[in-house]
Amino acid sequence: MTRQVSTPGTEEVARARQADAISETKTPAAHRRNRLGRQDLLGFLLVAPLVLLILLVIGFPLLNTVLLSLRNQGIAGSPSDFVGLETYRKVLATSGLWKAFGRSAVWLIGNMVVQTLLGFVTALLLSRVGRWSRAARVWVLLPWVIPTVAVAVIWQWLTNANYGIFAKLLGALGVNDARFFADSTWAMPTLIVMNSWHWFPLGAVIIFGALQTVPAEVYEAAKVDGASAWHTFWHITLPMLQPVLFALGLVGSLWSFNIVDSIYLVTKGGPGDASTTAPVFIYDTAFKAFRTSEAAAASVAAIVLIAVLAWLYIRLAKSEEY
């Protein structure tokens, strides 16, 4: 029978090794937590100036608008009293606000559809290989860089019933007395086309840039498999551009909803109230009817509505991969 002989200090060495092993398993995790904590602190310090600037530029006016909506102020800066939610009750009971929201929905959907179609078609044409497509990548941005005031003047000239090009073309087709902005039926569609013509180059450039990220090997494989141009677009191009289209649709929709200048410069919300969207209604309430608190309450209602629509859009349109 053999007997195991323990040397002096063996137990101490074993305990030391066990302690080292335990420390090796714990120390890296603690070290990573400390390192991540320092990185988070550094990140917070770096973004703090921007957050403070956003709170100053956006948060303070928004808070001031909410506080103003709880008062009964008429002319901006005049004395007023606190009335609580009475201003909201009065504004939400106004049929003009809900009609303005309905026109904003038409304006929003119309701009989204027209600008997306124009931007997509233009981006696909710019992606073609050729001298004309390369030249078009420069001058396609011209409508976007034109100031809104100039765009309004240009389209008023184009649609003038006496000397406008559109009126002359329709007259040659037998359609006389065409009044685009002066007709309550055609004012909103014409404004949508005008605004889409102004802003579609931005979407076209973004979609064109996204198209360049699609690997050429994917198209070559689809061509080898005998896929048609329509199937290639529907099953390859469109799915790969979905994240870009999602972001473009969200930002573009919020941007389009808040447009006032394009409408006000041309029709001022008319004829009648045919083109009075929610922002135009709020502007008229504040600076023409001199009911500042009611305009503030309508603004808060519009913000809530936009937030709900944005949330629904994100829930319904966002890809599962993002």
Disulfide bonds with the S-S distance in Angstrom:
none
